[in-house]
Amino acid sequence: MKKLLLVLLFCLSFFTSKAQINLILDPSLEDHYYIYNPLFSPYCDSSDFFPKYWASPNSGSPDYYHIHSNCYFPWWPYTCCIPNNFRGHQVPKEGNGYYFLATINYYEAYDTTRQEESIIGELSQPLMANKTYCLSFYLNQAEQFDLLIDQIGVFFSNTNYYTPFSTIDSIPQLVIHFGKFFKDTTNWVLFTGKYTASGGEKYITFGTFEAQKPYSFDHLYPPDSCTYPPCAQNESGIFIDMVSLYDCTGFYYEAEAGENRELCKGEETTLGWDENTARTFKWSVVSGDSTSLSNDSLPRPTVSPQQTTVYALYVVDEYVQEHFDTVTVEVIDCENPVFVPNIFSPNGDGQNDVLYVRSTYIKELKNFRVFNRWGEEIFQCRTSTGLSMTLEECGWDGTYHGEDAPVGVYAYYVEAVLLNGETVVKRGNVTLVR
């Protein structure tokens, strides 16, 4: 039923997503005014670039960077060029421009933080009340700033406001938390959120707000290794690019890597189910045969792992929202009629949580025993029927005396009678991970 629902939703979204438009007027921060300004020579190429649809909503001065056609001295640390600029080295996520925001400033003498810079952008049309909108944007940590902030605020407003003060007292409807402090100075990282509109919102602001205080922060560099110039010790700075806002009311999508499965060594299987070209797919190997994934960007890759392998699927849908799923392909040596995995993870995620004897040839499982590193028996089970359902009932869940067994290597012993009457004995080791 779940798979049928996903297929129906896939078909529905495929035909409806084409009508959706990005409501951000200038999502990649490209549109700008070009004004000749000889005062900046030779730092920028004797000109200024001013974005048409983005500006500062307060007294802060966020920096707009654009690839210049004739940039002087690109090696100079104070240049306004891309990819080299006063704030760091970074190419745009898309197009030729991006913004820099100094989000907070920390005053050591008073042990207090102050919000710094924000940007406000215009939407192509007002938001509709009670509609759900999917927001996404890319951030990159500027390497010339030492402080790392753990969140950014997003404020939707009906008017294009400006305050001559450094503080913005508005309460952001969205606060996007980075989880751990955001430290990536190399890659653009996608952040997403959803917003239910009140109605009439026509502008969007990114930055820090008084309502977010107290700001939590960490440090990018070891003590005394960030010195000015060019590195600012008491400020946090991020680049922002590729902003998207879509009406995604009623839209539902779930990444589906496929059902867990077993196959004989040497066989192949196809993962996933979704082939919508409006979405971006990225596969990776969590554990197992890393060479089995030859093309990680196919919606449905075909793999032939030589050992049990866990694959992860990362999908960015047409609303630039992220989705994840995993699938385990258990590889069995079909020439050996009794198989026991060499690793299992009883962590409660519903995948590979219990250690079982695997076989379709067993008539009677006479003994299945597990021992710890000191030779102490910590699990024992047997069954008189070779049906898979019965074997599934005879498994070790990674506990001993009601407590979680420690991570490590355990020995097992299997004695089984096959359908042809032959008795086989198998010994080996299994690694418990969590």
C-alpha positions as CSV (number, residue, x, y, z in Angstrom):
1,M,0.0,0.0,0.0
2,K,2.8,2.4,0.8
3,K,4.5,1.8,-2.5
4,L,1.2,2.3,-4.3
5,L,0.6,5.6,-2.5
6,L,4.1,6.7,-3.4
7,V,3.6,5.9,-7.0
8,L,0.3,7.8,-7.1
9,L,2.0,10.8,-5.4
10,F,4.9,10.6,-7.8
11,C,2.5,10.7,-10.8
12,L,0.5,13.6,-9.3
13,S,3.6,15.6,-8.4
14,F,5.1,15.0,-11.9
15,F,2.2,16.6,-13.6
16,T,1.7,19.4,-11.1
17,S,5.2,20.4,-10.4
18,K,5.8,21.9,-13.8
19,A,3.3,24.7,-13.0
20,Q,5.1,25.7,-9.9
21,I,7.4,28.7,-10.1
22,N,10.1,30.0,-7.7
23,L,8.6,33.1,-6.0
24,I,12.0,34.6,-5.3
25,L,12.5,37.4,-8.0
26,D,16.2,36.9,-8.1
27,P,17.1,33.5,-6.6
28,S,20.7,33.3,-7.7
29,L,21.4,37.0,-6.9
30,E,22.2,37.9,-10.5
31,D,20.2,41.0,-11.4
32,H,22.1,44.1,-10.7
33,Y,22.8,47.7,-11.6
34,Y,26.3,48.5,-13.0
35,I,27.6,51.9,-11.9
36,Y,31.0,53.2,-12.8
37,N,32.9,54.3,-9.6
38,P,36.6,55.2,-10.0
39,L,37.1,55.5,-6.3
40,F,37.2,51.8,-5.9
41,S,40.1,51.3,-8.4
42,P,42.0,49.0,-8.4
43,Y,40.1,46.9,-5.8
44,C,37.1,46.0,-7.9
45,D,37.6,47.1,-11.5
46,S,36.5,50.7,-11.2
47,S,32.8,49.9,-10.8
48,D,30.1,49.0,-8.4
49,F,27.5,46.3,-8.6
50,F,24.1,46.9,-6.9
51,P,21.5,44.1,-6.8
52,K,18.1,45.0,-8.1
53,Y,15.9,42.9,-5.8
54,W,18.0,42.5,-2.6
55,A,19.1,45.1,-0.1
56,S,20.0,45.7,3.6
57,P,17.0,46.2,5.9
58,N,19.1,47.8,8.6
59,S,22.3,49.8,9.2
60,G,24.4,46.8,8.4
61,S,26.3,46.6,5.1
62,P,26.2,43.1,3.7
63,D,28.6,42.6,0.8
64,Y,27.4,41.8,-2.7
65,Y,29.9,39.9,-4.8
66,H,29.8,39.4,-8.5
67,I,32.1,38.0,-11.1
68,H,33.7,41.0,-12.8
69,S,34.7,41.0,-16.4
70,N,38.0,42.9,-15.7
71,C,39.1,42.3,-12.1
72,Y,42.4,43.9,-11.1
73,F,44.8,42.1,-8.9
74,P,42.7,38.9,-8.1
75,W,45.5,37.9,-5.6
76,W,44.9,41.0,-3.5
77,P,42.9,40.0,-0.3
78,Y,40.7,43.0,-0.3
79,T,39.5,42.6,-3.9
80,C,35.7,42.4,-4.5
81,C,36.2,39.6,-7.1
82,I,34.8,36.1,-7.2
83,P,36.1,33.6,-6.2
84,N,38.6,35.6,-4.3
85,N,37.2,38.3,-2.0
86,F,37.8,40.0,1.3
87,R,35.7,37.4,3.1
88,G,37.1,34.2,1.6
89,H,37.5,32.0,-1.5
90,Q,34.2,30.7,-3.0
91,V,32.6,30.3,-6.4
92,P,28.8,31.0,-6.7
93,K,26.5,28.0,-6.2
94,E,24.9,29.1,-9.5
95,G,25.4,32.0,-11.8
96,N,27.8,34.9,-11.1
97,G,26.8,36.4,-7.8
98,Y,26.2,35.9,-4.1
99,Y,25.9,37.8,-0.8
100,F,28.0,37.9,2.3
101,L,26.4,38.5,5.8
102,A,28.3,39.2,9.0
103,T,25.6,37.7,11.2
104,I,26.8,38.5,14.8
105,N,29.5,40.4,16.6
106,Y,30.8,39.4,20.0
107,Y,32.1,41.9,22.5
108,E,34.5,40.2,24.9
109,A,34.7,43.0,27.4
110,Y,30.9,42.9,28.0
111,D,30.4,39.2,27.2
112,T,27.6,40.1,24.9
113,T,26.6,39.6,21.2
114,R,25.0,41.9,18.7
115,Q,23.2,41.2,15.5
116,E,25.0,42.5,12.4
117,E,23.9,42.2,8.8
118,S,20.8,41.0,7.0
119,I,19.4,41.0,3.5
120,I,15.8,41.6,2.3
121,G,14.5,40.3,-1.0
122,E,11.4,40.8,-3.0
123,L,8.9,38.1,-4.0
124,S,7.2,37.9,-7.4
125,Q,3.7,37.9,-5.8
126,P,2.2,38.1,-2.3
127,L,1.8,34.9,-0.4
128,M,-1.6,33.4,0.0
129,A,-3.1,32.9,3.5
130,N,-2.9,29.3,4.9
131,K,-0.8,28.1,2.0
132,T,2.3,26.1,2.7
133,Y,5.6,27.3,1.1
134,C,8.8,25.4,0.8
135,L,11.9,27.5,1.4
136,S,15.5,26.6,0.6
137,F,18.8,28.3,0.4
138,Y,22.5,27.5,0.3
139,L,25.1,28.7,2.8
140,N,28.9,28.6,3.0
141,Q,31.0,29.6,6.0
142,A,33.3,32.5,5.2
143,E,36.9,31.4,6.2
144,Q,38.0,35.0,7.1
145,F,35.7,35.1,10.1
146,D,36.3,33.1,13.3
147,L,32.9,32.9,14.9
148,L,30.4,30.2,14.0
149,I,26.7,30.8,14.6
150,D,24.3,27.8,14.9
151,Q,21.2,29.3,13.3
152,I,19.8,31.9,10.9
153,G,16.4,33.7,11.0
154,V,13.9,34.1,8.2
155,F,11.3,36.9,8.4
156,F,8.4,37.3,5.9
157,S,6.9,40.8,5.7
158,N,4.2,42.6,3.8
159,T,6.3,45.7,3.3
160,N,9.8,46.6,2.3
161,Y,11.0,48.0,5.5
162,Y,14.3,49.7,6.6
163,T,15.6,50.7,10.1
164,P,18.6,52.9,10.6
165,F,19.6,50.9,13.6
166,S,21.6,47.7,13.8
167,T,18.9,45.8,15.6
168,I,15.8,44.3,13.8
169,D,13.1,43.8,16.4
170,S,10.8,41.7,14.2
171,I,10.2,38.1,15.2
172,P,11.3,35.7,12.4
173,Q,8.6,33.1,11.5
174,L,11.4,30.6,10.8
175,V,14.6,29.9,12.6
176,I,16.7,27.5,10.7
177,H,19.0,25.6,13.0
178,F,22.2,24.2,11.6
179,G,22.3,21.3,14.2
180,K,26.0,21.4,14.9
181,F,27.9,24.6,14.4
182,F,28.3,25.2,10.6
183,K,31.9,24.9,9.7
184,D,32.0,24.1,6.0
185,T,34.2,26.6,4.2
186,T,34.4,24.6,1.0
187,N,31.0,23.4,0.0
188,W,27.7,25.1,-0.4
189,V,25.3,23.4,2.1
190,L,21.5,23.2,1.5
191,F,19.1,24.4,4.3
192,T,15.4,24.1,4.0
193,G,12.2,24.9,5.9
194,K,8.4,25.3,5.5
195,Y,6.2,28.3,6.2
196,T,2.4,28.6,6.4
197,A,1.6,32.1,5.2
198,S,-0.7,34.6,7.0
199,G,-1.4,36.2,3.7
200,G,0.0,39.3,1.8
201,E,3.7,38.7,2.6
202,K,5.8,40.2,-0.3
203,Y,9.3,40.3,1.1
204,I,11.7,37.9,2.8
205,T,14.6,38.7,5.2
206,F,17.6,36.5,6.1
207,G,19.8,37.3,9.0
208,T,19.8,37.5,12.8
209,F,17.1,39.1,14.9
210,E,16.8,40.3,18.5
211,A,14.3,37.6,19.1
212,Q,16.9,34.9,18.5
213,K,19.1,36.0,21.4
214,P,21.0,34.7,23.2
215,Y,23.1,33.7,20.1
216,S,25.0,30.5,20.5
217,F,28.4,30.4,18.8
218,D,31.6,28.5,18.5
219,H,35.0,29.1,16.9
220,L,36.3,28.1,13.5
221,Y,40.0,28.5,14.3
222,P,42.2,27.6,17.3
223,P,42.9,30.5,19.7
224,D,45.2,33.2,18.3
225,S,45.3,31.7,14.9
226,C,42.7,34.1,13.4
227,T,44.3,37.5,13.1
228,Y,43.1,40.7,11.5
229,P,43.6,41.4,8.7
230,P,42.3,39.4,7.0
231,C,40.6,37.2,9.6
232,A,38.0,38.9,11.9
233,Q,38.1,37.3,15.4
234,N,34.8,38.4,16.9
235,E,32.4,38.1,14.0
236,S,30.6,35.3,12.3
237,G,30.2,35.5,8.5
238,I,28.4,33.4,5.9
239,F,27.9,33.4,2.1
240,I,24.3,32.9,0.8
241,D,23.2,31.9,-2.7
242,M,20.3,30.2,-4.6
243,V,17.2,31.1,-2.6
244,S,14.0,29.2,-3.5
245,L,10.4,29.6,-2.3
246,Y,7.6,27.4,-3.8
247,D,4.0,26.9,-3.1
248,C,4.1,23.3,-1.9
249,T,0.6,23.1,-0.4
250,G,-0.5,19.5,-0.1
251,F,2.8,18.1,-1.6
252,Y,4.2,15.0,0.0
253,Y,7.3,13.1,-1.0
254,E,9.3,10.4,0.7
255,A,12.6,9.1,-0.6
256,E,12.3,5.3,-1.2
257,A,15.6,3.4,-1.7
258,G,13.7,0.1,-2.0
259,E,12.9,-2.8,0.2
260,N,15.7,-4.7,2.0
261,R,16.7,-7.8,0.1
262,E,18.9,-10.8,-0.2
263,L,20.8,-12.1,-3.2
264,C,23.4,-14.6,-4.0
265,K,27.0,-13.4,-4.5
266,G,27.4,-12.5,-8.1
267,E,23.8,-11.6,-8.7
268,E,22.6,-8.0,-9.3
269,T,19.7,-5.9,-8.2
270,T,18.2,-2.5,-9.0
271,L,17.7,0.0,-6.2
272,G,15.0,2.7,-5.8
273,W,11.8,3.4,-7.7
274,D,11.6,7.1,-8.5
275,E,12.7,8.3,-11.9
276,N,11.4,11.9,-11.9
277,T,13.9,14.0,-13.8
278,A,12.8,17.1,-11.9
279,R,14.6,15.6,-8.8
280,T,18.3,15.2,-8.0
281,F,19.4,11.8,-6.8
282,K,22.6,10.9,-4.9
283,W,23.5,7.4,-3.8
284,S,26.3,6.5,-1.4
285,V,27.6,3.3,0.3
286,V,27.2,3.5,4.1
287,S,29.0,0.2,4.7
288,G,30.0,-2.8,2.7
289,D,31.2,-3.0,-0.9
290,S,32.1,0.6,-1.9
291,T,33.0,-0.5,-5.4
292,S,29.6,-1.8,-6.2
293,L,28.1,1.7,-6.9
294,S,29.5,2.7,-10.3
295,N,27.1,5.7,-10.9
296,D,25.9,7.5,-7.8
297,S,23.6,10.0,-9.6
298,L,21.2,7.5,-11.3
299,P,17.6,7.4,-9.9
300,R,17.7,3.6,-10.0
301,P,21.3,2.2,-10.0
302,T,21.9,-1.5,-10.6
303,V,24.4,-3.0,-8.1
304,S,26.1,-6.3,-7.6
305,P,27.8,-6.2,-4.2
306,Q,30.3,-8.9,-3.2
307,Q,29.3,-8.5,0.5
308,T,26.3,-7.3,2.5
309,T,26.1,-3.6,1.7
310,V,24.0,-0.7,3.0
311,Y,23.1,2.0,0.5
312,A,21.9,5.5,1.3
313,L,19.7,7.6,-1.0
314,Y,19.6,11.4,-0.9
315,V,17.0,13.2,-3.0
316,V,16.4,16.9,-3.6
317,D,12.9,17.2,-4.9
318,E,11.5,19.9,-7.3
319,Y,10.8,22.2,-4.3
320,V,14.5,21.9,-3.3
321,Q,13.6,19.9,-0.2
322,E,15.9,17.1,1.1
323,H,14.9,13.5,1.7
324,F,16.8,10.4,2.8
325,D,16.4,6.6,2.9
326,T,18.6,3.5,3.2
327,V,18.4,0.0,1.9
328,T,20.3,-3.1,2.9
329,V,21.3,-5.7,0.3
330,E,22.3,-8.9,2.1
331,V,24.7,-11.0,0.1
332,I,24.6,-14.7,0.7
333,D,27.1,-17.3,-0.4
334,C,24.6,-19.6,-2.0
335,E,27.2,-22.3,-2.4
336,N,27.2,-22.6,1.3
337,P,23.6,-23.5,2.4
338,V,23.9,-21.9,5.9
339,F,24.7,-18.2,6.1
340,V,25.3,-15.9,9.1
341,P,26.0,-12.2,8.6
342,N,29.4,-10.9,9.7
343,I,27.9,-7.6,11.1
344,F,24.7,-6.4,12.6
345,S,23.5,-3.2,14.3
346,P,20.9,-3.6,17.1
347,N,20.2,0.1,17.3
348,G,16.4,0.0,16.9
349,D,16.3,1.5,13.4
350,G,14.4,-1.5,12.0
351,Q,17.3,-2.6,9.8
352,N,19.6,-5.4,10.6
353,D,18.7,-5.2,14.3
354,V,18.7,-9.0,15.0
355,L,21.3,-11.6,14.1
356,Y,19.7,-14.6,12.4
357,V,20.8,-17.8,10.7
358,R,19.9,-17.4,7.0
359,S,19.0,-20.4,4.9
360,T,16.1,-21.9,2.8
361,Y,17.7,-25.4,3.1
362,I,17.5,-26.0,6.9
363,K,15.1,-28.7,8.2
364,E,16.2,-28.3,11.8
365,L,18.3,-25.7,13.5
366,K,19.7,-27.9,16.3
367,N,21.9,-25.2,17.8
368,F,22.6,-21.5,17.4
369,R,24.9,-20.1,20.1
370,V,26.8,-16.8,20.5
371,F,29.8,-16.3,22.8
372,N,31.6,-13.2,24.0
373,R,35.3,-12.6,23.8
374,W,35.9,-14.6,27.0
375,G,34.1,-17.7,25.7
376,E,31.0,-17.1,27.8
377,E,27.8,-18.2,26.1
378,I,25.4,-15.2,26.0
379,F,22.8,-16.5,23.6
380,Q,21.4,-19.9,22.6
381,C,18.4,-20.9,20.4
382,R,17.1,-23.9,18.4
383,T,14.1,-24.7,16.2
384,S,12.7,-27.9,14.7
385,T,11.3,-26.3,11.5
386,G,13.3,-24.9,8.6
387,L,10.7,-22.4,7.5
388,S,11.9,-18.8,7.3
389,M,9.3,-17.6,9.7
390,T,10.6,-19.9,12.3
391,L,14.2,-19.0,11.7
392,E,13.2,-15.3,12.1
393,E,12.0,-16.2,15.7
394,C,15.5,-17.6,16.5
395,G,17.7,-14.6,16.5
396,W,20.0,-12.6,18.9
397,D,18.9,-9.1,19.5
398,G,22.2,-7.9,20.9
399,T,21.3,-8.1,24.6
400,Y,22.6,-10.1,27.5
401,H,20.6,-10.4,30.8
402,G,18.3,-7.7,29.6
403,E,21.1,-5.2,29.0
404,D,22.7,-4.0,25.7
405,A,25.8,-6.1,24.9
406,P,28.9,-4.0,24.3
407,V,30.1,-3.2,20.8
408,G,32.7,-5.7,19.6
409,V,33.3,-9.1,18.0
410,Y,31.4,-12.2,19.0
411,A,31.8,-15.8,18.1
412,Y,28.9,-18.0,16.9
413,Y,28.3,-21.7,16.5
414,V,25.6,-23.2,14.2
415,E,24.6,-26.8,13.9
416,A,21.8,-27.5,11.4
417,V,20.1,-30.4,9.6
418,L,19.5,-29.7,5.9
419,L,16.5,-30.8,3.9
420,N,18.5,-33.7,2.4
421,G,19.3,-35.0,5.9
422,E,22.9,-33.7,6.0
423,T,24.1,-32.1,9.2
424,V,26.3,-29.1,8.8
425,V,28.3,-27.1,11.4
426,K,29.4,-23.5,10.9
427,R,31.6,-21.4,13.1
428,G,32.5,-17.8,12.7
429,N,32.6,-14.2,14.0
430,V,30.1,-11.4,13.9
431,T,30.7,-7.7,14.7
432,L,28.1,-5.9,16.8
433,V,27.8,-2.2,16.0
434,R,25.3,0.4,17.1
